[in-house]
Amino acid sequence: MTIYNNARFVTAAAIVVAATAPQAKAHDITNALLTERAATCADYAEANTASATDLFTKTHHDAAVTITTDGQTCTIASNAVPNHDFNTAEGFFNGFAEQDQTYTITATPTASETPTPLSLPMDNAVFLNGVKLDLLAAGCYGVGDGLFGCFDMSAPYRYDPMGTASNMFGTDAHNAHTQNDSLYHYHGNPMALFEQDNPVAASPVIGFAADGFPIFGSYINDNGTIRAATTSYRLKSGTRPDGDDGPGGAYDGTYIDDWEYVEGLGDLDQCNGMVQDGVYGYVVTEAYPHVMGCFTGTPDPSFEKPRP
C-alpha cells in the first residue's frame, strides 16, 4: 500500500487488499508526484481523490480513483478526472465530461510469444490517477479531414498526436485532450505524475498497461547515473512517397510511419520496454513511441472501447 506525506507518494510495505475489503479513508493526491517503484498492481490497492480545474471553462471537478485487488487481478475504477488542472490550451475540440470507467488487469503479467500490436479499438493503459492512455489517433493522411475517421489499422500515414502535427489535435500541457465522447485521455507523457527535471532516482511506476505490465517514468539508473531512457526507434531517411502513394515531404515524425525500429539502437525494445531491477515494464520516452509501441503481454478485454 502507499502512504502520503506533503502531497507526495512515499514507498511503504506492499499490502494486498482484497476487492471485497472495506476501503480506508481516501487520500488526496492533487498534484502529487509518485515515487513508488513496486511493479505489481496489487501494491497500489487504495482509494484516492483529487481536485482539478478545467482551465478553459473555469469549472472545478473532483477526481476519484479506486484500485482493488483479489490477489490475481486488479480493478481500477475512476471518473476520468485527472489529479491536476487540465485543458490548458485554447479549449478542447470536444468539451470535457466526467465519465465512469473501469479496467481490469492481471497482477501477474507474462510476456506473449509475439507482441500484440496497438489498435484503435483498445485503450493502451491506465495511469494511477485513473486517466487512460490512448496513443493512436483516428486520423490518417488522405482520409476525411485527416483528424478523424481512419479506423482501418492497415491505412498508411496515421498521424502521431505527439508528433510535429500535434497542434492539429489540440492537446494540453499534459499531452492530453478529449475524444468525441468528451473523455479525457493522454497521448504521451502525462507530465504531472513523476519528477521531470533533474531527478535524483529512477522514475516510479506511474500506471499499468492493459497487459498488466507496469509503466515507468522516463528516468533509469544506468550504473549509478540517472538519465532518460532512449527509444530504439529512429526517423527514416529520405522523403515519403507523394501523389497517390503518400503525403511527400521528409520523414519528420508527423506520422507514425515516419519511424522505424532498430533493435539495440537505444535502451528499449520494440514495445518501448526494458527490465529494471529484475522487472519488465514500459518506459515513457520523449521520442516515438512515447510510452508503448506494442503490448508485450496479452491485453485484458476490459480495455476494449465501447462500440458506438
C-alpha positions in Angstrom: 0.0 0.0 0.0 1.2 3.6 -0.4 1.3 6.3 2.3 1.4 10.0 1.7 3.4 12.9 3.0 3.4 16.5 1.8 1.3 15.6 -1.3 3.9 13.1 -2.5 3.7 9.3 -2.8 6.1 7.6 -0.4 7.2 4.0 -0.6 5.8 1.7 2.1 5.4 -2.1 2.5 3.0 -3.5 -0.1 -0.3 -4.8 1.4 -2.6 -6.8 -0.9 -6.1 -5.6 -0.2 -8.9 -7.9 -1.3 -11.5 -6.5 -3.6 -14.2 -7.1 -1.0 -12.3 -5.4 1.8 -13.6 -2.1 3.0 -11.7 0.9 1.7 -9.7 3.1 4.0 -10.2 6.8 4.0 -9.3 8.2 0.6 -6.0 10.1 0.2 -5.9 13.5 -1.6 -3.4 13.1 -4.4 -3.9 16.6 -6.0 -0.7 17.4 -7.9 1.1 14.6 -6.2 4.2 13.1 -7.6 4.8 9.4 -7.4 7.9 7.7 -6.0 6.8 4.1 -5.6 8.5 1.5 -7.9 6.6 -1.6 -6.8 5.8 -3.4 -10.1 2.6 -5.2 -9.2 -0.8 -3.5 -9.5 -1.8 -5.1 -6.1 0.7 -2.9 -4.4 -1.4 0.2 -5.2 -4.8 -1.0 -3.9 -6.4 2.0 -2.3 -8.9 4.8 -2.8 -7.7 8.3 -3.8 -9.3 11.7 -4.5 -8.1 14.9 -6.1 -9.3 18.4 -7.2 -8.8 19.6 -10.7 -9.9 22.7 -12.7 -10.8 22.9 -16.4 -8.7 26.0 -17.0 -10.5 26.9 -20.2 -14.1 26.7 -18.8 -13.0 27.6 -15.3 -15.0 24.7 -13.9 -14.0 22.6 -10.9 -14.1 18.8 -10.8 -13.5 16.2 -8.0 -11.4 13.2 -9.1 -12.0 9.8 -7.6 -9.9 6.6 -8.4 -10.1 3.3 -6.6 -7.8 0.3 -7.1 -8.8 -3.0 -5.6 -7.4 -6.5 -5.9 -8.2 -10.1 -5.2 -4.6 -11.0 -5.5 -4.9 -12.3 -9.0 -6.3 -9.3 -10.8 -6.7 -5.6 -10.1 -9.6 -3.3 -10.8 -9.0 0.3 -11.5 -12.2 2.4 -11.4 -12.3 6.2 -11.8 -14.4 9.1 -13.0 -11.7 10.0 -15.6 -10.9 13.3 -13.9 -7.1 13.8 -13.6 -5.3 14.8 -10.4 -4.1 18.1 -11.9 -5.6 21.1 -13.7 -6.2 20.5 -17.4 -7.3 22.0 -20.7 -4.5 24.5 -20.7 -4.7 25.1 -24.5 -7.3 27.2 -26.3 -10.1 24.8 -25.4 -10.6 21.2 -26.4 -12.4 20.5 -29.7 -14.9 18.4 -27.6 -15.8 19.6 -24.1 -14.7 17.7 -21.1 -17.2 15.4 -19.1 -16.7 13.2 -16.1 -17.3 9.5 -17.0 -17.2 6.3 -15.1 -14.6 3.9 -16.4 -13.4 0.5 -15.0 -10.4 -1.5 -16.1 -9.2 -5.0 -15.0 -5.6 -6.1 -15.3 -3.7 -9.2 -14.2 -1.5 -8.9 -11.2 0.9 -11.5 -12.7 1.7 -10.4 -16.3 3.6 -12.6 -18.6 5.2 -12.0 -22.0 3.5 -13.4 -25.0 5.3 -15.4 -27.7 4.8 -12.5 -30.0 3.9 -8.9 -29.2 0.3 -7.7 -29.8 0.0 -4.6 -32.0 -1.7 -1.5 -30.7 -5.1 -0.8 -32.2 -7.8 1.8 -32.2 -10.5 -0.4 -30.6 -8.4 -0.9 -27.5 -7.1 1.5 -24.9 -3.4 1.0 -24.0 -3.1 1.6 -20.3 -4.5 3.4 -17.3 -2.3 5.6 -15.1 -2.5 5.6 -11.3 -4.5 8.8 -11.3 -7.3 6.9 -13.1 -6.9 8.5 -16.6 -6.3 6.3 -19.6 -3.6 6.2 -22.2 -4.8 6.1 -25.8 -1.8 6.6 -28.1 -3.2 6.2 -31.5 -5.1 8.9 -33.5 -8.1 8.1 -35.6 -6.7 10.4 -38.3 -4.7 9.5 -41.4 -3.4 11.5 -44.3 -5.9 11.5 -47.1 -8.8 10.2 -45.0 -11.5 12.8 -44.4 -10.1 15.9 -42.8 -7.1 13.9 -41.5 -8.2 14.2 -37.9 -10.9 11.5 -37.6 -12.4 8.6 -39.5 -9.4 6.5 -40.2 -10.4 3.2 -38.5 -8.6 0.8 -40.8 -5.4 -0.1 -39.0 -3.7 -1.0 -42.3 -4.2 2.5 -43.6 -0.8 4.3 -44.1 0.4 7.6 -42.7 -1.6 7.7 -39.5 -0.9 11.0 -37.6 1.1 10.9 -34.4 -0.7 13.2 -31.9 2.6 13.7 -30.2 4.5 14.4 -33.5 5.2 17.6 -35.4 1.5 18.0 -36.2 0.5 17.8 -32.5 -1.2 21.2 -32.7 -3.8 19.7 -35.0 -5.1 17.6 -32.1 -5.4 20.3 -29.5 -3.6 18.6 -26.7 -3.0 20.5 -23.4 0.2 20.8 -21.4 -0.2 17.2 -20.2 -0.2 15.8 -23.8 -3.9 15.0 -23.4 -7.2 16.1 -24.8 -10.8 14.8 -25.1 -12.3 12.3 -27.5 -15.6 12.8 -29.4 -17.4 11.5 -26.3 -15.6 14.1 -24.1 -13.4 11.5 -22.3 -10.1 13.0 -21.2 -7.0 10.8 -22.1 -3.3 11.0 -22.5 -1.3 10.5 -25.8 2.1 10.5 -24.1 3.9 11.7 -21.0 1.3 13.0 -18.6 3.9 15.4 -17.2 2.4 15.7 -13.7 2.9 12.2 -12.3 6.7 12.0 -11.8 9.7 14.3 -11.4 10.5 15.7 -14.9 13.6 17.8 -14.1 16.9 16.6 -12.6 15.5 13.6 -10.6 17.8 12.0 -8.1 16.5 8.5 -8.5 15.0 6.3 -11.2 11.4 7.2 -12.1 8.5 5.5 -10.4 5.7 3.3 -11.7 3.0 5.7 -13.0 0.5 3.2 -14.3 -0.2 -0.2 -15.8 -0.7 -1.3 -19.4 -3.7 -3.4 -20.4 -1.4 -6.5 -20.3 -0.6 -5.9 -16.6 3.0 -4.7 -17.1 3.9 -1.5 -15.2 4.7 1.8 -16.9 7.7 3.7 -15.5 8.6 7.3 -15.9 11.4 8.4 -18.2 14.5 8.1 -16.0 16.5 5.0 -15.4 19.5 4.2 -13.2 22.4 3.4 -15.6 25.1 2.1 -13.3 24.6 5.0 -10.8 23.8 7.6 -13.4 20.2 8.8 -13.5 19.3 9.6 -17.1 16.4 9.5 -19.5 15.9 6.1 -21.3 16.3 6.2 -25.1 13.9 4.6 -27.6 15.1 2.2 -30.3 13.1 3.9 -33.0 14.6 6.4 -35.4 13.2 8.5 -38.2 13.5 7.0 -41.7 15.9 8.7 -44.1 14.9 10.3 -47.3 11.4 11.5 -48.2 8.0 10.0 -48.2 6.2 8.9 -51.5 3.9 11.6 -52.8 1.0 11.8 -55.1 -1.4 8.9 -54.8 1.2 7.0 -52.7 1.7 9.4 -49.8 2.0 12.9 -48.5 5.5 13.5 -49.6 8.0 15.6 -47.6 10.8 14.5 -45.3 10.2 11.9 -42.6 9.9 14.2 -39.7 7.6 12.4 -37.2 4.3 13.8 -38.4 3.1 10.2 -39.0 3.9 7.0 -37.1 5.0 5.6 -40.4 7.9 8.0 -40.3 9.6 5.8 -37.7 11.4 2.5 -37.9 12.5 0.2 -35.1 16.2 -0.7 -34.9 16.9 -3.5 -32.4 19.6 -2.3 -29.9 19.6 1.3 -31.0 18.5 2.5 -27.6 17.7 1.1 -24.2 14.2 -0.1 -25.0 12.7 -2.9 -27.0 10.1 -2.8 -29.8 7.3 -2.3 -27.3 9.3 0.5 -25.6 10.1 -1.6 -22.5 13.1 -2.9 -20.6 14.0 -4.8 -17.5 14.8 -2.7 -14.4 15.8 -4.3 -11.1 14.6 -7.7 -12.5 11.2 -6.3 -13.5 10.0 -5.7 -17.1 8.0 -2.5 -17.7 7.3 0.1 -20.4 9.2 3.4 -20.1 8.0 6.9 -21.0 10.2 8.5 -23.7 10.3 11.9 -25.3 10.6 10.4 -28.8 8.2 7.9 -30.5 6.5 5.7 -29.4 6.3 7.9 -26.3 5.1 5.2 -23.9 4.3 1.9 -25.7 5.0 0.6 -29.2 3.0 -2.7 -28.7 1.8 -5.0 -26.0 4.5 -7.4 -24.7 1.8 -9.4 -23.0 -1.9 -10.1 -23.6 -4.2 -7.1 -23.1 -7.3 -7.6 -20.9 -10.7 -7.3 -22.8 -11.8 -4.6 -20.3 -9.6 -2.2 -22.2 -11.7 -2.6 -25.4 -13.5 0.6 -26.2 -17.3 0.6 -26.2 -18.8 0.2 -29.6 -20.7 3.2 -30.8 
